[in-house]
Amino acid sequence: MVQLKDAIGTGRRIYDLLRAQIADGTLPAGSAAPSTRALAADLGVSRTTVTAAYEQLAAEGFLVTSAGRAARVATPPMPPAPPSPARTERTAPALSAYGRRVSALPMPALAQPKKGSVNFLYGAVSARDFPSLIWKRAYQAELLHQPDSLYYVAPEGDASLRRALQAYLGRARGLVCDSEQIVVVNGTQQALDLCARVLLDPGDAFAFEDPGYLIARHCFEASGGVPLPVPVDEHGLDTRRLPADGRARLAYVTPSHQFPLGGVLPIGRRLELLDWAQRHDAWIIEDDYDGEFRYGQRPIDALQSIDSNGRVIYIGTFSKALSPHLRLGYMILPHDLVPAFRQAKRLSDRHSAVMDQRVLASLIEGGAYERHVRRVRREYERRRAALLDAIAALLPKRAHVTGTAAGLHVTLWLPFIDSTDEAALVNAAHARGVGVYPVSPLHVAPSGAARNRAAGLILGYASMPVEEIRKGIEMLADVIAHLEP
């Protein structure tokens, strides 16, 4: 007879107990299960509760029931055949070529700052700067306007956001497009993944800034692309060093604020890059990851705005102006590419989150988003000034920074420390409680890039209060004092 120590009458407990007794052989295959009436009386629960447990067991194949007959324990399926003597070791399932390439890529772990540490994490923004109140109000208003039924929307994104983006980007970034060219994506990373899969075949080459955005390069490599590194100087991509043999199917660039060194691509190089793409029938992927944040002058117009041949794929994001947690970005595509990218987006995830798109559209249309961008731009400029002042006051005089005109990070160069000692410097700083990040891993060949170069650190400042910025540089100065020859 089934025993239950604490008969509290829950169907789940009855189900679990019967299933356990079937598994351990207490109720062997083919034997009759206790009747629902008897079991209910024995446990002091309703017969309905017991019947529900039996029905669940029958639905899962543990019991066999039929009208007018007692339930019986099902006969188990035939056990699997023993392994062949020649193959006793368990082998991993085979991966596709894409799966093998992804598995082989060195994926750096996300930075996890220690509690109480000062972290110059680039790519991070402050939660305090998110416009929580206006976002909440817009979200609540959108909830009240929901249709009677919910269904998927077009893969390219909600029409209201694409219309709002068309107007805003014309004002803010000088972009010329119509709303049909815009595809809303889940952040820059999905845009890069779509570009890699739609534009590159395995073995195709792509031109890439060196140093450059590591995850973008990995994305192209995962699709089978072969990187052709192009050196970067204080002005950004050195267009004279672009491959001249037509191997490259595309070039990935960050012209408004080169990542990580911070150069702004001048007009002469922009025209050379566009001419190179036209001559070699190549695409240009323009990643404008923080182009809205330029200090002292209006933001530089995007490369796409002077593209007369439809060669530029423009990628923008809301991760820096609002939050990386939103996972909202957008692409502006040449007309010829729109159908293929829409279909690829549909197959990837149908479409991005609709509610967030409509809330953002209402903030752009009402002017709240642009007011927010102006406010955080002033705040980021204040934090940038605090960082530069602290570096000038606290670090050795030969220390200098680049990439200060725009964006949310700078690159700190330490000529008195060799680049081969970057790792030691970073580890010592982390042990001291200050997070800093080296330049070398962002080169295509990090070991070769470390020769004959000063140590470089990438310092983000957008997520930090002013007083914390100065404290962090004080701590870094102490670390440097113990490492400097």
QUIFENLIN-V690865 format. One line per field, one symbol per residue. ss: DSSP state (a for helix, b for strand, c for the rest). phi: phi as a letter, one per 20 degrees, with the letter a starting at -180 (. if undefined). burial: 1 if it has 16 or more other C-alpha atoms within 10 Angstrom, else 0. A space follows every 50 residues. Layout:
# QUIFENLIN-V690865
ss=???
phi=???
burial=???
This chain:
# QUIFENLIN-V690865
ss=ccccccccccaaaaaaaaaaaaaccccccccbcccaaaaaaaacccaaaa aaaaaaaaacccbbbbccbbbbbcccccccccccccccccccccccaaaa aaaacccccccccccccbbcccccccaaaccaaaaaaaaaaaaacccccc ccccccccaaaaaaaaaaaaaaacccccaaabbbbcaaaaaaaaaaaaac ccccbbbbbbcccaaaaaaaaacccbbbbbbbbccbbcaaaccccccbbb bbbcccccccccccccaaaaaaaaaaaaacccbbbbbccccccbcccccc ccaaaacccccbbbbbbccccccaaaccbbbbccaaaaaaaaaaaaaaac cccaaaaaaaaaaaaccaaaaaaaaaaaaaaaaaaaaaaaaaaacccccb bbcccbccbbbbbbbbbbaaaaaaaaaaaaaacbbcbbcaaacccaaaac cccbbbbbbbcccccaaaaaaaaaaaaaaaaaacc
phi=.fdbgcfemeffffgffffffffengdfgnffegffffffffemcffgff gffffffffenecdcbfncffcffffffffffffgfceefdfffefgfff fffeffeffffcfffnedcefeneceffeffgffffffffffffdfffcd bfdfffoffffffffgfffffecmfdadffeececengfffffffffedd egnfecebfcfbffffffffffenfdfdfdfdcfdogeffdffedmffeb cdccffagedfnfdffgffffffffffffdldeddeedfbffdcdnbfgf ffggfdeedmdedeccbdfefdaffflcbbcddggfeggffffffgffbm afgfgfffffgffffenfffffffffffffffffffffffffedegfffb ccmefbncbcdedcfecfffegffffffffffoceccfegfeefcgffff flbffccedecfedfgfffffffffffffffedff
burial=00000000101001100110010000111011111100110010111011 11111011000111100000111100000000000000000000000000 01000000000000000111111110001000001001100000000000 00001111111111111110011111111111111111111111111011 01011111111111011111111111111111101111100110000111 11111111111111100011001101110101111111111111100011 11110110011111111111111100111111110001001101110001 11100111111111100011011001101110110111011001110011 11111111111111101111011011111101111111111111000011 00011111111111110111011111101100000
